Amino acid sequence: MTTRRDFIKTLAGSSAALASGGSLLQFTSCMSNKGVSREKDITAETAPLWKGFNLLNKFNPDRQSAFDEKDFELMAEWGFNFVRIPLSYWCWSQEEDWYRIDENILQEID
């Protein structure tokens, strides 16, 4: 599995190679695959196809609202198969005591 760090190194190296007039093919052919596991080949057919959608109802404290079932129905119709729900602590905590959680707000997620 390629780590984020390995990806960034590869990206930086290939950018440097291209900037100096080199070929990306030449650069990648000399890279080491040491430590790369080949247990499972991931192809377009075997990789999961996740199509997600962000629901920001609980992200902006000035405009938070309850989740609407129609939103989920529309997302399913459009082919999305998961929902990401980013949360801001400004929405579910109290300004006087950040450790006090407003269970009513979190109940809307359950």
Helices and strands as residue ranges (DSSP letters): H 4-19, H 24-29, E 52-54, H 69-77, E 82-84, H 89-92, H 103-107
